[in-house]
Amino acid sequence: MAGATQPCATFTSGSNGQPEVAGDQWPDFVAATIAALPARSDYSLQSGYNFCFGSPDPTPVPGYTPAPGAGVGSAYAVVRLGMDGEDGSLSIDIQIGVPTPPVDCETEVAEFNAGAAGNGLPGAVLLLCHEPTPTTPLTYVLGFDEDSIEATAAYDDGTVIELYYVGDAITAEQLAAAAADPGLYATIPPAPSATTT
């Protein structure tokens, strides 16, 4: 990770009088994610927040609740595809310093499905799995229904990148490649060192 620590900042559509956040104002992690996805001219950042550390209290994102046991830092964004989102919606969720990052695909899908079943929700199907190598993260894609997929890239240092896409313009392979893209990982600042008092 080589990204510079930036102040925690919130980005929302409409804050600049426009229906979206201008491209030159996108946080680096959003720009890097979009650069790793199929090229198109109509990605639009709707809302999000840049890397926050500790216990951030960013403007709540409707429908988003950070996972229990989330890391010490996080960043989040919602991006639409198409002028009015007609080609879907992408959520970018990055956690830094996750104490127990995912270690293998089968365990992750089994744990997800057990939790879903316990809450009376449908489970997920493992669509793609790339085990980690010395130079690449564990990367997998879960499918939830015919047009909802989530790609996860989990690094040994506790960084977890999740890209959740609803739509049919991005494939599981493309989403997985974006989640594990070195250019995206390079934008992520290191977690602050723990201090004792």
N, C-alpha and C positions, 0 to 999 in steps of 0.2 A: 504494500500500500504506500503510495507516494502522495496522495492528496493532501492538500494543506487544510489545517483545521480552520473552519470558517464559522462565523457566529451563527447561532441558531436563528433562522429566519423563516417566516411563513410567506408562502406565495399563494395568492388566491385570484381567481378570475374576477373581473370587474373592478379590482383594486386600482387599475390604471385607466378605467373608463372603457376598457375593451372587454369583449366576451372571453378572452383568454389571456394568459400571461405571455408577454412578448418573448420571442425566441432568444433575444439577446439578454434576457433576464433569467433564463432557466439556470438552475443550479447545475454544476458540472456533472453530477451523477445522472441527471435527467438527460442532458445532451449526449452523454456517453451511451446511455441505454438506447436512445433513439438512433444514434449512429450505428449501433450493432444490429438493429432490426432492418427488415426490408425497406428500401428507400421509397419514400413518398413525401409529398409536400404538405400534407394536411394533418400531421400530428399536432395536437394542441394541449398544452399544459393547463389543466383546470384548477388544481390546488396541490398543496404539499408543503413540506417543511424541510429545510436543509438539516445537516447533521446537528443533533442536539445531544448533549451528554448529561449524565446524572438523571434527574427526574424531570424531563421537560414537560411543560404544560402548553404545547402548541395549540393553536386553534383546532378543536376537534374536527375530525373528518367523518362525515356521516357514514355509518355502516362499517367503520373500521375500529377495531379494538386490538391493541398490541397483544401479542401472545403472552401467556404467563411465562415467567422465566426469561423474558426478553433481555437483551444485552444492556450494557451500560450506555450505549449510544444508538441513535437510530436516525433514519431519514425516510421520508415517504412522499409519494407523489401519485396523482391520478392524471392520466393522459388519455384524451379522446382520439379516435381515428376517424377521419371524415369531418366534413364541415359541421355536421350536427351529431357526430358520434355514430353515424350509420354503419361504420365498419368496426365498431366495438370500443371497448374501454380497457386500458391497461393500468394496473396498480403496481407501483414499484415500492417495495418494502425492504429496507436494508437495516439489519441489526448488527451492531459491533459489540464484541465482548460477550457473546452468548456462551454461558458456562458449559453447556453440553450440546454442541452443534451436532447435526445429523451425521451418522457414521456409515450407514449403508442404506440402499434403496428399500430393500424388503422390510427392514425394521421400521422405517419411516412410514411406509404405506400401511403396515399392520397397526402401528400406533395411531395413525390418523383414523383408520377405519374403526378401531376399538373406541376411540373418543366419540366419533360420529354416531356409532351404534348406541353408546351410552346416553347420547342426547336425542335419540330417535331420528337422526338424520341419515341420509344416504351416504355411502362410502365413496371412495375414489378408486380408480384403476391406475396402475402404474403403466404409463405409456412409453417411457423411455428411461434408461438408466445408464449413466457413464460413471463407473467407479473411479475414485481419485487416483491420480498418478503423482509422481514427485513434482510435476509442474502444473497440474490441473486439479480443480476441486471436484468433490463428489457433486454430480449434477443429475437431477432427475426431474421428470415431468409427471404430474398427476392429472388425470382427467376426471371431471366431476359430472359432466353431461356432454351432449354433443357439441356445445360451443363454449365450454368453460374449462380452461387448463391453467395449471400453475407450475412454473419452472423454478426449481431451487438449486442454487449453487452454494455449497457449504465448504468453507475453508478451515484448515486446521487451527488457524489463529482465532477462531470464534466469530468470524464474519459470516453472516448468512444473508444471501440475496434472494428474494422471492419476487417473481414477476407473475402476476395473476392477470390473465387475459380472458375477456368475454367477447366472442366474435368469431369470424371465420377467415380473417385476412392474414393471420399469422399462424404458422404450423407449430407443432410441438418441438420439432427440430430447431426451427428458427428462434423460438422463445428460449430453449435451453442454451443455444449458442450465445444469445444476448446475455443471459444470466451469468454465464461463465466467461464473458469477454474480458480479456486482460485490460482493455482500455477502461471499462467500467470499474473494475477492481482498483485500478490506479487512482481513481478519483476519491477513494474512501480514506478519510484521515485515520490515523491510529487511535485506538482507545486510550484515554488518559491513564497514566499509571495510578495504581491504587496507592493511597496514602494512609498511614496509621496515625492515630492521635493519642 
